[in-house]
Amino acid sequence: MNQRAHPHTTTLTSPPPHLHGRWRHDPLLTLGTVIAKAWWPFWRPMSPLRHTAENDGVTTVKVVRREVVAEDENVVALTFAAPDGGMLHRWHAGAHLDLLLLSGRMREYSLCGDPADRYTYRIAVRRIPDGGGGSIEVHDTLKIGDLISIKGPRNAFPLAVPGHGSPARSVRFIAAGIGITPILPMLAAAERFGLDWSMIYTGRTADSIPFRDEVARFGDKITIRTDDAAAGSGASGAHVPVGLPTMDELLGPVDPETGRAPGGLAVYCCGPVPMLERLRTHLADRADIELHYERFSPPPVEDGEPFTVTLASTGQQIDVAADESALAAIRRVLPSVPYSCQQGFCGTCKVATLSGEIDHRDNILTEPERAAGTMLTCVSRSRGDNLTLDL
């Protein structure tokens, strides 16, 4: 929720009248004012204001374990602990960490360990050769014993437990590939609360699916489905059908009376944008089904208009297409420009706008920041033909 500025003034210089009009000034408030004025000169020297160290939210942790968790060896799980072995900040299922890499990049990775473990954090990273370079840096440079700075944990994908914040009666988890990472802690929570739950876990091949052995302990509550026709058998207790699943298959068993997913269902999904968008469309008319999702890639641009971005440092103009973000366009010219979530909630791509009107589409900037011309280039756009940015 954005903070709002509420400018106000007051002319109150004396205690207000009595609530029922018996006295010109309320006697209790008058007495309190007299005591406060008399006491403050004596108390102030005994409690002076002291400067405190600024907390930038950055914590240093050490890599204590490194493990390959997919048979194609493209996914590595890293476990972090405090250098002194102390407790770490508490987190809940669905949370993520911001990794501050040595290159200056900041990347977000979901926590996929046990929230009850206060001494370690675990993440998993798929190597993406043609990505932004963060995953390659994690795979190639982070070794056991290395120190790394993090921010968080933060949670943009919380689990609302049925009966404890959700009216749902059952839960359906949907994960695709590395999308299993925020879902893993939710599975443990669902078991701990005794929920009625099931899950479908999809991937390109059986070898590309991370944590297959770990999810096997949940038995037939989880169905693993791969796209390739040559898929072998899945993890113990998990059936491996073949081919792209339909939306009905993603949502699980249907109501025999309606032939559709039953009402009272809460769906938690993490995967590629096309799957999420198809699922949103499929459930558009289902007010009786909760849909919670997290994406690892930028959302599609809605109602976009083309515009240009001018870089103040060089005067260079960059065309931004109607269906792309300003960040994507800027990165064609400045590949090193900082970014992370690409969804408008981390603030890494924050930049000052020197001219032009901003179409704000983020959910973290305060009203004073917006009034000052601050913009998140990953989601926000221009209301006119051009924005001049302090880049």
KALIN-V931333 format. One record per residue. N is the residue number from 0. RES is the residue in one letter. SS is DSSP state (h for helix, s for strand, l for the rest). PHI is phi as a letter, one per 30 degrees, with the letter a starting at -180 (none if undefined). D_FIRST is the distance of its C-alpha to the first C-alpha in whole Angstrom. Layout:
n;res;ss;phi;d_first
N;RES;SS;PHI;D_FIRST
N;RES;SS;PHI;D_FIRST
//
This chain:
n;res;ss;phi;d_first
0;M;l;none;0
1;N;l;d;4
2;Q;l;d;6
3;R;l;b;9
4;A;l;d;13
5;H;l;b;15
6;P;l;d;19
7;H;l;a;21
8;T;l;b;25
9;T;l;b;27
10;T;l;c;31
11;L;l;d;31
12;T;l;c;34
13;S;l;b;36
14;P;l;e;35
15;P;l;d;35
16;P;l;d;37
17;H;l;d;38
18;L;l;e;36
19;H;l;c;39
20;G;l;i;41
21;R;l;d;43
22;W;l;b;43
23;R;l;d;42
24;H;l;b;40
25;D;l;d;38
26;P;h;d;41
27;L;h;d;38
28;L;h;d;36
29;T;h;d;39
30;L;h;d;40
31;G;h;d;37
32;T;h;d;36
33;V;h;d;40
34;I;h;d;39
35;A;h;d;36
36;K;h;d;38
37;A;h;d;41
38;W;h;d;39
39;W;h;e;37
40;P;h;e;40
41;F;h;d;41
42;W;h;d;38
43;R;h;e;37
44;P;h;d;39
45;M;h;d;39
46;S;h;b;35
47;P;l;d;35
48;L;l;d;31
49;R;l;b;31
50;H;l;d;30
51;T;l;c;28
52;A;l;d;27
53;E;l;d;24
54;N;l;c;22
55;D;l;c;21
56;G;l;i;20
57;V;s;c;23
58;T;s;b;25
59;T;s;c;29
60;V;s;b;30
61;K;s;c;33
62;V;s;d;34
63;V;s;c;37
64;R;s;a;37
65;R;s;b;37
66;E;s;b;38
67;V;s;d;38
68;V;l;b;37
69;A;l;b;38
70;E;l;d;41
71;D;l;d;41
72;E;l;i;40
73;N;l;c;37
74;V;s;b;34
75;V;s;c;35
76;A;s;c;33
77;L;s;c;32
78;T;s;c;32
79;F;s;c;31
80;A;s;b;32
81;A;s;d;32
82;P;l;e;35
83;D;l;c;36
84;G;l;i;36
85;G;l;d;33
86;M;l;d;30
87;L;l;c;27
88;H;l;d;23
89;R;l;d;22
90;W;l;b;21
91;H;l;b;20
92;A;l;e;21
93;G;l;j;19
94;A;s;d;18
95;H;s;b;19
96;L;s;c;21
97;D;s;c;21
98;L;s;c;24
99;L;s;c;26
100;L;l;d;29
101;L;l;d;32
102;S;l;d;32
103;G;l;j;29
104;R;l;d;27
105;M;s;b;23
106;R;s;b;23
107;E;s;c;21
108;Y;s;b;23
109;S;s;d;22
110;L;s;d;24
111;C;l;b;26
112;G;l;c;28
113;D;l;c;28
114;P;l;d;26
115;A;l;d;28
116;D;l;d;30
117;R;l;d;29
118;Y;l;c;31
119;T;s;b;30
120;Y;s;c;28
121;R;s;b;29
122;I;s;b;27
123;A;s;b;29
124;V;s;b;30
125;R;s;d;32
126;R;l;d;34
127;I;l;c;33
128;P;l;e;36
129;D;l;c;34
130;G;l;d;31
131;G;l;d;29
132;G;l;j;31
133;G;h;d;29
134;S;h;d;31
135;I;h;d;34
136;E;h;d;34
137;V;h;d;32
138;H;h;d;35
139;D;h;c;38
140;T;h;c;37
141;L;l;d;35
142;K;l;b;38
143;I;l;e;39
144;G;l;j;39
145;D;l;d;37
146;L;s;c;34
147;I;s;b;30
148;S;s;c;27
149;I;s;b;24
150;K;s;b;20
151;G;s;j;18
152;P;s;d;19
153;R;s;b;15
154;N;s;b;14
155;A;l;c;12
156;F;l;b;15
157;P;l;d;16
158;L;l;c;19
159;A;l;c;18
160;V;s;d;22
161;P;s;e;24
162;G;l;i;25
163;H;s;b;22
164;G;s;j;19
165;S;s;b;20
166;P;l;d;23
167;A;l;d;24
168;R;l;c;28
169;S;s;b;28
170;V;s;b;27
171;R;s;b;27
172;F;s;c;27
173;I;s;b;27
174;A;s;b;28
175;A;s;b;29
176;G;h;h;31
177;I;h;d;29
178;G;h;d;26
179;I;h;d;27
180;T;h;d;26
181;P;h;d;23
182;I;h;d;25
183;L;h;e;27
184;P;h;d;26
185;M;h;d;25
186;L;h;d;28
187;A;h;d;29
188;A;h;d;27
189;A;h;d;28
190;E;h;d;31
191;R;h;d;31
192;F;l;d;29
193;G;l;i;32
194;L;l;d;30
195;D;l;d;32
196;W;s;b;30
197;S;s;a;32
198;M;s;a;31
199;I;s;c;32
200;Y;s;b;32
201;T;s;c;33
202;G;s;a;35
203;R;l;d;37
204;T;l;b;40
205;A;h;d;40
206;D;h;d;41
207;S;h;d;38
208;I;l;d;36
209;P;l;d;34
210;F;l;i;35
211;R;h;e;37
212;D;h;d;39
213;E;h;d;36
214;V;h;d;35
215;A;h;d;39
216;R;h;d;39
217;F;h;d;37
218;G;h;i;40
219;D;h;d;40
220;K;h;d;36
221;I;s;c;35
222;T;s;c;37
223;I;s;c;37
224;R;s;b;37
225;T;s;c;39
226;D;l;d;39
227;D;l;d;43
228;A;l;d;46
229;A;l;c;47
230;A;l;d;45
231;G;l;c;47
232;S;l;d;46
233;G;l;d;42
234;A;l;d;42
235;S;l;e;44
236;G;l;i;42
237;A;l;b;40
238;H;l;d;42
239;V;s;c;42
240;P;s;d;42
241;V;s;b;42
242;G;l;j;40
243;L;l;d;37
244;P;l;d;36
245;T;l;d;35
246;M;h;d;32
247;D;h;d;33
248;E;h;d;35
249;L;h;d;31
250;L;h;d;30
251;G;l;i;33
252;P;l;e;36
253;V;s;c;36
254;D;l;d;37
255;P;l;d;41
256;E;l;d;40
257;T;l;c;38
258;G;l;i;38
259;R;l;b;34
260;A;s;e;32
261;P;l;d;32
262;G;l;d;29
263;G;l;i;27
264;L;s;c;26
265;A;s;c;23
266;V;s;c;23
267;Y;s;c;22
268;C;s;b;23
269;C;s;b;23
270;G;s;a;25
271;P;l;d;26
272;V;h;e;24
273;P;h;e;27
274;M;h;d;27
275;L;h;d;23
276;E;h;d;24
277;R;h;d;27
278;L;h;d;25
279;R;h;d;23
280;T;h;d;25
281;H;h;d;28
282;L;l;c;25
283;A;l;e;24
284;D;l;c;26
285;R;l;c;26
286;A;l;d;23
287;D;l;d;25
288;I;s;b;24
289;E;s;d;20
290;L;s;b;20
291;H;s;c;18
292;Y;s;b;18
293;E;s;b;18
294;R;s;c;20
295;F;l;c;22
296;S;l;b;22
297;P;l;d;20
298;P;l;d;19
299;P;l;d;22
300;V;l;d;21
301;E;l;c;21
302;D;l;h;22
303;G;l;d;23
304;E;l;b;26
305;P;l;d;28
306;F;s;a;28
307;T;s;c;29
308;V;s;c;28
309;T;s;c;30
310;L;s;d;30
311;A;l;d;31
312;S;l;d;33
313;T;l;b;36
314;G;l;i;35
315;Q;l;d;35
316;Q;s;c;33
317;I;s;b;32
318;D;s;d;31
319;V;s;c;28
320;A;l;d;29
321;A;l;d;27
322;D;l;c;26
323;E;l;b;25
324;S;l;d;23
325;A;h;d;23
326;L;h;d;23
327;A;h;d;26
328;A;h;d;28
329;I;h;d;28
330;R;h;d;29
331;R;h;d;32
332;V;h;c;33
333;L;l;b;31
334;P;l;d;31
335;S;l;d;30
336;V;l;d;27
337;P;l;d;24
338;Y;l;a;22
339;S;l;b;20
340;C;l;d;18
341;Q;l;i;18
342;Q;l;b;15
343;G;l;i;13
344;F;l;b;11
345;C;l;c;14
346;G;l;i;14
347;T;l;d;18
348;C;l;c;19
349;K;s;e;18
350;V;s;b;20
351;A;s;d;21
352;T;s;c;23
353;L;s;c;26
354;S;s;a;26
355;G;l;j;25
356;E;l;c;22
357;I;s;c;19
358;D;s;c;17
359;H;l;d;14
360;R;l;b;13
361;D;l;c;10
362;N;l;b;7
363;I;l;b;7
364;L;l;d;9
365;T;l;d;9
366;E;h;d;11
367;P;h;d;14
368;E;h;d;14
369;R;h;d;14
370;A;h;d;17
371;A;l;d;19
372;G;l;j;19
373;T;s;d;17
374;M;s;b;17
375;L;s;c;16
376;T;l;d;19
377;C;l;d;18
378;V;l;b;16
379;S;l;d;17
380;R;s;b;20
381;S;s;c;22
382;R;l;d;22
383;G;l;b;26
384;D;l;d;29
385;N;s;a;28
386;L;s;b;26
387;T;s;c;27
388;L;s;c;26
389;D;l;d;26
390;L;l;b;28
//
